[in-house]
Structure formats: C-alpha cells, structure tokens
Amino acid sequence: MKRVYFLFFVLAVSLVPLRAQFTPLGTATQTSNTCFSLTANQPSQLGAIWQTQQIDLTRPFDLFATFFFGCADGGADGIVFVLDNQATALGVGGGGMGYQTIASSLGIEFDTWQNTNLGDPAYDHLAIVSNGINNHSTASNLAGPVGILANNGNVETCSFYNIRISWEPATNLLRVWVNCALRLSYTGNIANTIFGGNPLVHWGFVSSTGAAANLHQVCISYFNNYAPQQICYPATVQLNAGASTGTAFSWTPTAGVSNPTIANPIISPDTTTTYTVTVTSACTGNRTRSWDVTVGYDSVLNI
C-alpha cells in the first residue's frame, strides 16, 4: 500500500496543470491554459504572474515562451522576467515596468519605451538588471542594454516573439535568445551575489503601462528545472524534455527507456540512474540535460 501512495504523489506533482501553478497579481489575467495577459492596452496598468513553486539555482533551467509587446509603436512599457525570493512581488509601474523596488531579485527586461533618466537607448531594448533597479547607469545593471532584435527594430508589431532563457549553474551562465538569435549573456553566481547564498527562488513575469500603453502577453511553452525523481521499484516515471523545443531527442543510457528518441519517454530503471537527453534544435543548437532517478525498494520483509 505504501508503494501505491508514494507513486501517486510523485506523478501528481509532475502532472499539476499549468493554470494551478501561477498566482496572478494586479491587472494580470489568465487567458488560456498556458497564456497570460499582464496588462491591457490601457494607461496605468500593473500586473504580474508568479510561479508558486520554488526552483533551485544549483540545477539548470530552460524557459521557452512567446511574448507579445502590443501593436502601437511608441506604446509602453514592456515585460520583465524576474527571479525573486517571494512569489507576491509587484513593483512600481510606468517606467519601473513592475520591476522597480523588487529587492533581492534578478530581472531580464524587454523594454519598449525610452526613459532617458534610466539610461535607456532609443530602440526597444533588452537588459539584465538586479535588486529592483532598472537604471542602466548603475552597478545594478548586469548586462546590456542591447536591442531586443539584432537590427534594433521595433517589437510592438502585433506579433508574438519566441523567447528562450537558460541558466547553467556549472558555468554560472545566464543567456537570452529572441527569435532564435542569442541576444544577451551574463556570467555570475547569482545565488550568492543576489540571493545571499540561497539558491531557492520563485520566477515570474511583471509588466506595466504608464501614460502610453500596450497589450502585454506571455505564453509559456516549456519550463524545466530538471529536478531529481524518486520512484519505488518497479514503478515508472515520465521525463519531459519538451517536444516543442527541439527536432530530435537522444536519451542515454537507453536501458529502461521506453523510446530513446522521443521528448517524453517512460523511464523504468531497476537501480538509481542518471539519464541524459541531447535535444537537437535548428533554432538554438543542441542542449544536453540530465535527471537523477532514484530507485527505492519496499522494506517490508515477507515471512
């Protein structure tokens, strides 16, 4: 009986619907199972969504999403992806983009309005900032600003843009892609320098409008922090490398893997094993990720 209940718990955690995992704040609303509106196309909007479960920065993470910045060139203000130690943060609106004043945080801002007092360039830009300060002239500016697009073009085009954000703890490397192009990188031990040595953080998105406005939306295609899995033999677990994130998948070792060439095989090991998948993508190149699957055995002795 203990074996059945334990397996149910592991699978229930892995299958929680996306809609149950985020807390909307302010003007943010959920528009579908994977999509959220952070602001309407109206002045003085301020919204956020926060993942309710913490992630561990000692493990890599991959985020694949699409962002919508509105239709009005000259609208405002943009979207910020945020790592923070609380799941209820909502900062200052307008030029603050919902990020300003969120202390002990890291933000990746996609800014569509030039605030000259914050050191913004004239083009729609991308920067990595910290500690609730999105002024590019201060030490809290970690990388950028650079154009959201390689040609410094306008992104308020009534179109969704493909965004990928990845974290590599082995090299302390944070990277941002837009429409398959690597746009910005930062190297630093953010768990130590920003979060006081605590690697457990929440993640989410904030956005705002001021006197100028735009509709800001986020659709989350895939997020994974590659948490270790535990099963009680002979149970199984399904691992998910994100079918939408690549064109080919290769799992090793192949023993105990239902199909080593698909994104989400069923894993049935008889001993604790580290499974590694290489994902081939025509967009952003290959990535390799690993899961530890720990196998336990029923300790009841039958006499």
C-alpha positions in Angstrom: 0.0 0.0 0.0 2.8 2.4 0.8 4.2 1.8 -2.7 1.0 2.8 -4.4 0.6 6.1 -2.4 4.2 7.1 -2.9 4.0 6.6 -6.7 0.7 8.6 -6.8 2.4 11.5 -5.0 5.4 11.7 -7.5 3.1 11.6 -10.5 0.7 14.1 -9.1 3.4 16.6 -8.6 4.7 16.2 -12.2 1.2 16.5 -13.8 -0.1 19.6 -12.0 -1.8 21.7 -14.7 0.0 24.9 -15.6 -3.1 27.0 -14.6 -2.7 25.9 -11.0 1.0 26.9 -10.7 0.8 30.6 -11.2 -0.5 33.5 -9.0 -1.8 36.5 -11.0 -1.4 39.9 -9.3 -2.7 43.3 -10.2 -4.1 43.6 -13.8 -2.8 40.1 -14.8 -5.3 37.5 -16.0 -5.1 34.0 -17.4 -6.3 33.8 -21.0 -5.7 30.1 -21.7 -4.0 27.1 -20.2 -0.6 28.5 -21.0 -1.1 32.2 -21.7 -1.5 35.3 -19.6 -2.3 38.9 -20.2 -0.2 41.1 -17.9 -1.6 44.4 -18.9 -4.5 45.6 -21.1 -3.9 48.3 -23.8 -4.8 50.9 -21.2 -2.8 53.5 -19.2 -1.6 52.9 -15.7 -1.8 49.1 -15.8 0.4 46.9 -13.5 0.4 43.1 -13.5 2.4 40.1 -12.6 2.3 36.3 -12.6 4.4 34.3 -10.2 5.2 30.6 -10.1 4.0 29.2 -6.8 6.7 26.6 -6.5 10.4 27.5 -6.0 13.2 26.4 -8.3 16.7 25.5 -7.4 19.5 27.5 -9.0 22.0 24.7 -8.3 20.3 23.0 -11.2 19.9 24.3 -14.8 16.7 25.7 -16.0 15.2 26.2 -19.5 12.3 28.5 -20.3 10.7 28.7 -23.7 7.9 31.2 -24.1 6.4 33.7 -26.6 6.0 37.4 -25.7 3.5 39.9 -27.2 4.5 43.6 -26.8 1.4 45.1 -28.4 0.6 46.8 -31.6 1.4 50.5 -31.0 5.0 51.6 -31.8 5.6 54.2 -29.2 3.5 52.3 -26.7 4.8 51.3 -23.3 6.4 49.8 -21.3 7.4 46.2 -21.7 7.8 42.9 -19.9 10.4 41.7 -17.3 11.2 38.1 -16.4 12.1 38.0 -12.7 13.8 35.7 -10.2 12.9 36.6 -6.7 12.7 35.1 -3.2 9.0 35.8 -2.8 6.0 34.9 -5.0 3.9 38.0 -4.4 6.2 40.8 -5.6 4.8 43.7 -7.7 6.9 46.8 -8.1 6.5 50.3 -9.5 4.6 50.8 -12.7 5.2 53.1 -15.7 9.0 53.2 -16.3 9.5 50.9 -13.4 7.9 48.1 -15.6 6.5 46.4 -12.5 10.1 45.5 -11.5 11.4 48.6 -9.8 11.7 48.3 -6.0 11.6 44.4 -6.0 14.7 44.0 -3.8 17.0 40.9 -3.9 15.9 40.0 -7.4 17.2 39.5 -10.9 15.3 40.8 -13.9 15.6 40.4 -17.6 13.8 43.4 -19.0 12.3 43.7 -22.5 11.8 47.4 -22.6 9.8 49.2 -25.4 9.9 52.8 -24.1 12.9 55.1 -23.7 13.2 56.6 -20.3 16.3 58.8 -20.6 16.6 59.2 -16.9 17.2 55.4 -16.6 19.8 55.3 -19.3 17.5 53.7 -21.9 18.6 53.7 -25.6 16.1 54.9 -28.2 15.4 51.4 -29.6 13.4 48.6 -28.0 16.0 47.0 -25.8 16.9 44.1 -23.6 19.0 44.2 -20.3 19.8 42.1 -17.3 19.3 44.1 -14.1 19.2 43.4 -10.4 17.8 44.3 -7.0 14.7 46.2 -8.3 16.8 48.8 -10.1 16.4 49.1 -13.8 18.6 52.1 -14.2 21.3 51.1 -16.8 23.7 53.7 -15.4 24.1 51.9 -12.1 26.0 48.9 -10.8 22.7 47.0 -10.7 22.8 46.8 -14.5 24.5 43.4 -15.1 24.4 43.2 -18.9 23.1 45.3 -21.8 21.2 47.1 -22.9 21.1 45.7 -26.4 18.4 45.7 -29.0 15.7 43.1 -28.4 16.2 42.4 -32.1 19.6 42.2 -33.7 18.7 45.2 -36.0 17.4 47.3 -33.1 14.0 47.1 -34.7 10.5 47.7 -33.3 8.9 44.8 -31.5 5.4 46.4 -31.0 4.2 44.8 -34.2 1.1 42.8 -33.2 3.3 39.7 -33.3 4.5 37.1 -30.8 8.2 36.7 -30.4 10.0 33.4 -29.4 11.9 33.8 -26.2 14.3 31.3 -24.7 16.1 31.9 -21.3 18.6 29.4 -19.9 20.6 29.1 -16.7 23.8 26.9 -16.5 24.9 26.6 -12.8 28.1 24.7 -13.8 29.4 27.8 -15.5 27.1 30.5 -13.8 25.9 31.4 -17.3 22.6 33.1 -18.0 21.6 33.5 -21.6 18.6 35.1 -23.6 17.5 34.3 -27.1 15.0 36.1 -29.2 13.6 34.5 -32.4 16.5 32.0 -32.3 19.2 34.7 -32.0 21.4 34.8 -28.9 20.9 38.4 -27.7 22.5 38.7 -24.2 24.6 36.7 -21.7 25.7 37.2 -18.2 28.1 35.2 -16.1 27.9 35.4 -12.3 27.0 33.3 -9.2 23.6 34.9 -8.8 22.6 32.6 -5.9 25.4 34.2 -3.9 25.6 37.7 -5.1 21.9 38.4 -5.3 20.1 35.9 -3.1 22.5 35.7 -0.2 23.6 32.1 -0.9 20.0 30.8 -1.0 19.5 29.0 -4.4 15.7 28.5 -3.9 13.8 31.3 -5.7 10.5 31.9 -7.4 10.2 33.1 -11.0 7.6 35.1 -12.9 6.8 38.0 -15.2 5.9 41.6 -14.4 4.7 44.4 -16.7 3.2 47.9 -16.7 2.0 50.8 -18.7 2.1 54.5 -18.0 0.6 57.4 -19.9 1.4 55.3 -23.0 0.1 51.8 -23.2 0.2 48.4 -25.0 -1.2 44.9 -24.5 1.4 42.7 -22.9 1.0 38.9 -23.0 3.2 35.9 -22.2 2.6 32.3 -23.3 4.8 29.7 -21.6 5.7 26.8 -23.9 8.1 24.9 -21.6 9.9 25.3 -18.3 12.1 22.7 -16.6 14.4 22.9 -13.6 15.4 19.2 -14.0 14.5 18.1 -10.5 15.6 14.6 -9.4 12.9 12.0 -9.5 12.2 9.2 -7.0 10.3 6.0 -7.6 9.6 2.8 -5.7 10.6 -0.2 -7.7 9.0 -1.4 -10.1 7.2 1.9 -10.7 7.9 4.2 -13.6 8.2 7.9 -14.2 7.9 10.1 -17.3 10.6 12.6 -18.1 9.9 15.5 -20.4 12.5 17.3 -22.5 9.9 19.5 -24.3 8.5 18.2 -27.6 8.2 21.8 -28.9 11.8 22.7 -28.0 13.7 20.5 -30.5 13.6 18.5 -33.7 15.4 15.4 -32.4 15.9 13.7 -29.0 18.5 11.2 -27.9 18.4 9.6 -24.4 21.3 7.7 -22.7 21.5 5.2 -21.3 18.8 3.5 -23.3 18.1 0.7 -20.8 14.8 1.2 -19.1 13.7 3.9 -21.6 10.5 3.3 -23.5 11.7 5.1 -26.6 15.1 6.9 -26.5 14.3 9.1 -29.5 11.2 11.0 -28.2 10.9 14.0 -25.9 8.9 12.4 -23.1 9.7 8.7 -22.6 8.6 6.5 -19.8 11.6 5.6 -17.6 11.6 2.2 -15.7 15.0 1.6 -14.1 15.7 -1.1 -11.6 18.5 0.8 -10.0 19.4 4.5 -9.4 20.4 6.0 -12.7 21.3 9.4 -14.3 19.5 9.8 -17.6 20.8 12.4 -20.1 19.0 13.8 -23.1 20.5 15.7 -26.0 18.0 17.9 -27.7 18.7 19.0 -31.3 17.2 22.3 -32.3 17.6 24.1 -35.6 16.8 27.3 -33.8 19.2 27.5 -30.8 21.6 24.5 -31.3 21.9 21.4 -29.1 21.4 21.3 -25.4 22.2 18.4 -23.0 20.2 17.9 -19.8 20.3 15.3 -17.1 17.9 13.8 -14.5 18.8 11.6 -11.5 16.2 8.9 -11.0 16.5 7.4 -7.5 15.0 3.9 -7.1 13.8 2.7 -3.7 12.7 -0.7 -2.7 9.9 -1.8 -0.3 11.4 -2.5 3.0 8.6 -4.9 4.2 10.0 -8.3 4.9 7.6 -11.1 3.9 8.0 -14.2 6.2 
